[in-house]
Amino acid sequence: MSVRAKFKVTEITEHAYGEKLMKTIKLQPVYKSNDPEDENSKFWAVSPNGEIRLGTINMDAAAQFAINAEYYVDFVRAD
């Protein structure tokens, strides 16, 4: 079984990680829309609060994220 959530990038920061550059991507659940049939309203209704922080030294991976862009996140048990 899996759970799908929809998150929005709210912040991207960079800082030194030893001798490497690290980017930290902060994501929060999407906001409720004025339209109750809008997809974001449906996701917000079941997951209105939360946060994901992803730190990476892989700049190709970090480049896949953009401020205010929305992403689906699938949680699948790993056993």
DOGU-312075 format. One line per field, with one value per residue: residue number from 1; x, y, z of N, C-alpha, C, O in turn. Coordinates in Angstrom, 2 decimals, always signed. Example, Ala and Ser with C-alpha at 12.3 -4.5 7.8 and 13.67 -1.06 7.14 Angstrom:
<rs>
k	c(1,2)
nx	c(+13.19,+12.85)
ny	c(-5.69,-2.25)
nz	c(+7.80,+7.08)
cax	c(+12.30,+13.67)
cay	c(-4.50,-1.06)
caz	c(+7.80,+7.14)
cx	c(+13.20,+12.90)
cy	c(-3.30,+0.03)
cz	c(+7.80,+7.87)
ox	c(+14.24,+13.41)
oy	c(-3.32,+1.14)
oz	c(+8.46,+8.04)
</rs>
This chain:
<rs>
k	c(1,2,3,4,5,6,7,8,9,10,11,12,13,14,15,16,17,18,19,20,21,22,23,24,25,26,27,28,29,30,31,32,33,34,35,36,37,38,39,40,41,42,43,44,45,46,47,48,49,50,51,52,53,54,55,56,57,58,59,60,61,62,63,64,65,66,67,68,69,70,71,72,73,74,75,76,77,78,79)
nx	c(+0.84,+0.42,+0.87,-0.07,+1.02,+0.90,+3.20,+4.73,+7.53,+9.05,+11.34,+14.78,+18.00,+21.56,+24.65,+27.88,+29.12,+31.24,+33.81,+32.20,+29.34,+26.12,+22.68,+19.62,+16.35,+13.20,+9.98,+6.45,+3.04,+0.60,-1.45,-4.85,-7.33,-9.66,-11.57,-13.40,-13.26,-10.80,-7.63,-5.59,-7.08,-8.29,-6.05,-5.11,-7.18,-6.76,-4.13,-3.13,-0.90,+2.62,+6.06,+8.84,+12.27,+14.96,+18.23,+20.92,+23.93,+24.13,+24.10,+22.78,+20.45,+19.38,+18.82,+16.42,+14.40,+12.29,+11.52,+8.26,+7.23,+5.23,+5.04,+4.42,+4.50,+5.28,+4.70,+5.93,+5.98,+9.02,+9.70)
ny	c(-1.17,+2.31,+5.84,+8.90,+12.22,+15.80,+18.25,+21.50,+23.40,+25.52,+26.73,+27.01,+26.43,+26.96,+25.67,+25.12,+21.81,+20.17,+19.94,+20.21,+21.49,+21.87,+21.60,+22.45,+21.51,+22.65,+21.52,+21.92,+20.94,+21.35,+24.30,+25.00,+25.51,+27.98,+26.68,+23.90,+21.56,+21.54,+20.00,+20.57,+21.39,+19.00,+17.42,+19.00,+18.74,+16.28,+16.25,+18.72,+19.79,+19.75,+18.88,+18.53,+18.08,+18.04,+17.29,+17.62,+16.75,+16.35,+18.07,+17.87,+16.53,+18.42,+20.47,+19.75,+20.77,+23.57,+26.81,+27.34,+25.39,+22.45,+19.12,+15.62,+13.29,+10.08,+7.68,+4.67,+1.69,+0.20,-2.70)
nz	c(+0.00,-0.60,+0.05,-1.25,-1.40,-1.83,-2.31,-1.96,-2.99,-0.77,+0.02,-0.81,+0.12,+0.30,+1.46,+2.96,+3.14,+4.69,+2.45,+0.32,-1.54,-0.28,-0.93,+0.51,+0.39,+1.11,+1.64,+1.77,+2.54,-0.09,-0.55,+0.38,-2.07,-3.35,-4.74,-4.10,-5.58,-6.72,-7.19,-5.29,-3.05,-2.34,-1.61,+0.53,+2.35,+3.56,+4.38,+5.83,+7.10,+7.61,+6.80,+4.67,+4.50,+2.45,+2.08,-0.12,-1.85,-4.42,-7.19,-9.63,-8.92,-7.12,-8.86,-9.97,-8.49,-7.82,-6.56,-5.37,-7.05,-7.47,-6.20,-6.39,-3.76,-3.01,-0.58,+0.23,+1.90,+2.89,+3.00)
cax	c(+0.00,+1.18,+0.15,+0.43,+0.82,+1.32,+3.97,+5.22,+8.83,+8.92,+12.65,+15.98,+19.18,+22.81,+25.67,+29.01,+29.01,+32.64,+34.37,+31.19,+28.19,+24.87,+21.44,+18.52,+15.07,+12.12,+8.67,+5.29,+1.83,-0.03,-2.48,-6.25,-7.81,-11.05,-12.41,-13.34,-12.98,-9.41,-6.80,-4.90,-8.05,-8.48,-4.86,-5.06,-8.20,-6.28,-2.77,-2.96,+0.27,+3.77,+7.25,+9.91,+13.54,+15.85,+19.57,+21.63,+25.17,+24.00,+23.55,+21.83,+19.19,+18.88,+18.32,+15.07,+13.46,+12.17,+10.65,+6.82,+6.80,+4.53,+5.52,+3.78,+5.41,+4.69,+5.27,+5.74,+6.72,+10.20,+10.10)
cay	c(+0.00,+3.55,+7.08,+9.99,+13.57,+16.82,+19.25,+22.66,+23.87,+26.85,+27.31,+26.28,+27.10,+26.24,+25.90,+24.19,+20.53,+19.79,+20.64,+20.17,+22.38,+21.15,+22.34,+21.92,+21.83,+22.56,+21.37,+21.90,+20.52,+22.39,+25.10,+24.84,+26.43,+28.43,+25.72,+22.62,+20.47,+21.64,+18.92,+21.00,+21.37,+17.61,+17.00,+19.77,+18.23,+15.09,+16.48,+20.17,+20.26,+18.88,+19.46,+17.63,+18.75,+17.14,+17.83,+16.84,+17.26,+16.04,+19.29,+17.50,+16.26,+19.68,+21.29,+19.30,+21.46,+25.01,+27.51,+27.38,+24.25,+21.42,+17.77,+14.49,+12.50,+8.78,+6.95,+3.24,+0.97,-0.44,-3.97)
caz	c(+0.00,-0.61,+0.33,-2.09,-0.90,-2.79,-1.60,-2.70,-2.53,-0.18,+0.31,-1.21,+0.65,+0.06,+2.47,+2.89,+3.82,+4.56,+1.28,-0.75,-1.44,-0.04,-1.06,+1.32,-0.21,+2.09,+1.01,+2.67,+1.82,-0.92,+0.12,-0.03,-3.10,-3.15,-5.45,-3.37,-6.51,-7.14,-6.65,-4.07,-1.95,-1.94,-0.86,+1.76,+3.27,+4.29,+4.90,+5.84,+7.82,+7.52,+6.21,+4.23,+4.22,+1.72,+1.88,-1.13,-2.43,-5.85,-7.78,-10.68,-8.23,-6.58,-9.98,-10.32,-7.62,-8.05,-5.61,-5.69,-7.86,-6.69,-6.47,-5.72,-2.94,-2.73,+0.54,+0.06,+2.93,+2.30,+3.62)
cx	c(+0.89,+0.26,+0.76,+0.06,+1.28,+1.94,+4.46,+6.57,+8.68,+10.27,+13.75,+17.17,+20.42,+23.82,+26.77,+28.70,+30.39,+33.23,+33.40,+30.11,+26.95,+23.72,+20.39,+17.23,+14.00,+10.80,+7.60,+4.06,+1.24,-1.14,-3.85,-6.61,-9.21,-12.04,-12.32,-13.05,-11.54,-8.58,-6.10,-5.83,-8.25,-7.28,-4.81,-6.04,-7.70,-4.86,-2.46,-1.67,+1.40,+4.95,+8.20,+11.13,+14.47,+17.18,+20.31,+22.92,+25.21,+23.32,+22.61,+20.46,+18.58,+18.27,+16.91,+14.00,+13.47,+11.22,+9.25,+6.34,+6.19,+4.96,+4.64,+4.86,+4.69,+5.44,+4.91,+6.60,+7.84,+10.59,+9.75)
cy	c(+1.24,+4.73,+8.16,+11.32,+14.55,+17.97,+20.35,+23.08,+25.31,+27.52,+26.41,+27.08,+26.30,+26.63,+24.86,+22.94,+19.89,+20.62,+20.66,+21.21,+21.51,+22.10,+21.64,+22.44,+21.61,+22.52,+21.34,+21.49,+21.69,+23.07,+24.82,+25.91,+26.89,+27.48,+24.37,+21.42,+20.48,+20.55,+19.34,+21.02,+19.96,+17.09,+17.70,+19.22,+17.04,+15.25,+17.98,+20.67,+19.26,+19.60,+18.34,+18.50,+17.71,+17.85,+16.98,+17.54,+16.94,+17.23,+19.00,+17.20,+17.56,+20.55,+20.90,+20.02,+22.95,+25.60,+27.62,+26.27,+23.20,+20.04,+16.75,+13.75,+11.20,+8.10,+5.49,+2.54,+0.15,-1.72,-5.15)
cz	c(+0.00,-0.30,-0.55,-1.45,-1.97,-2.01,-2.54,-2.12,-2.03,+0.07,-0.23,-0.68,+0.28,+1.12,+2.30,+3.69,+3.70,+3.42,+0.11,-0.50,-1.24,-0.28,-0.21,+0.72,+0.85,+1.34,+2.08,+1.87,+1.02,-0.13,-0.45,-1.06,-2.74,-3.80,-4.74,-4.28,-7.02,-6.46,-5.36,-2.87,-1.43,-1.16,+0.49,+2.80,+4.09,+4.83,+4.92,+6.47,+7.64,+6.91,+5.81,+3.98,+3.60,+1.53,+0.88,-1.56,-3.93,-6.52,-8.94,-10.06,-7.71,-7.66,-10.41,-9.52,-7.88,-7.01,-6.19,-6.62,-6.94,-7.15,-5.75,-4.94,-2.62,-1.61,+0.38,+1.12,+2.29,+3.03,+2.79)
ox	c(+1.99,-0.97,+1.98,-1.08,+1.97,+1.30,+4.57,+6.74,+8.26,+10.34,+13.67,+17.32,+20.33,+23.85,+26.60,+28.11,+30.68,+33.16,+33.76,+29.98,+26.75,+23.76,+20.29,+17.03,+13.89,+10.53,+7.80,+4.04,+1.35,-1.70,-3.99,-6.23,-9.88,-13.23,-11.25,-12.64,-11.12,-8.81,-6.03,-5.40,-8.37,-7.44,-4.50,-5.74,-8.18,-4.43,-1.63,-1.37,+1.17,+4.87,+8.34,+11.04,+14.71,+17.25,+20.32,+22.98,+26.20,+22.10,+21.71,+19.43,+17.38,+17.31,+16.27,+12.81,+14.52,+10.23,+9.08,+5.16,+6.58,+5.21,+4.18,+5.99,+3.61,+6.67,+3.73,+7.80,+7.63,+11.67,+10.02)
oy	c(+1.22,+4.62,+8.31,+11.53,+14.16,+18.58,+20.15,+23.10,+26.19,+28.72,+25.19,+28.26,+25.10,+27.77,+23.87,+22.99,+19.17,+21.85,+21.10,+21.75,+20.53,+23.26,+20.41,+23.64,+20.53,+23.38,+20.79,+21.66,+22.85,+22.51,+24.46,+27.08,+26.27,+27.48,+23.75,+20.36,+19.54,+20.22,+18.54,+20.70,+19.75,+16.39,+17.06,+19.23,+16.81,+14.45,+18.46,+21.87,+18.06,+20.78,+17.34,+19.53,+16.65,+18.89,+15.75,+18.77,+17.21,+17.38,+19.80,+17.56,+17.77,+21.27,+21.65,+19.89,+23.54,+24.97,+27.95,+26.20,+23.07,+19.81,+16.99,+13.61,+11.21,+7.97,+5.12,+2.77,-0.51,-1.81,-6.29)
oz	c(+0.55,-0.39,-0.59,-1.01,-2.91,-1.16,-3.75,-0.90,-2.76,+0.30,-0.12,-1.00,-0.02,+1.60,+1.60,+4.76,+2.74,+3.42,-0.98,+0.60,-1.95,+0.12,-0.20,+0.57,+1.42,+0.50,+3.17,+0.65,+1.41,+0.81,-1.62,-0.92,-1.91,-3.46,-4.77,-3.79,-7.68,-5.30,-4.42,-1.76,-0.23,-0.17,+1.50,+3.99,+5.20,+5.65,+4.15,+6.39,+7.53,+6.56,+6.51,+3.32,+4.16,+0.88,+1.00,-1.63,-4.61,-6.43,-9.22,-10.63,-7.86,-7.42,-11.15,-9.82,-8.13,-6.64,-7.37,-6.93,-5.78,-8.34,-4.63,-5.41,-2.02,-1.66,+0.38,+1.20,+1.28,+3.62,+3.19)
</rs>
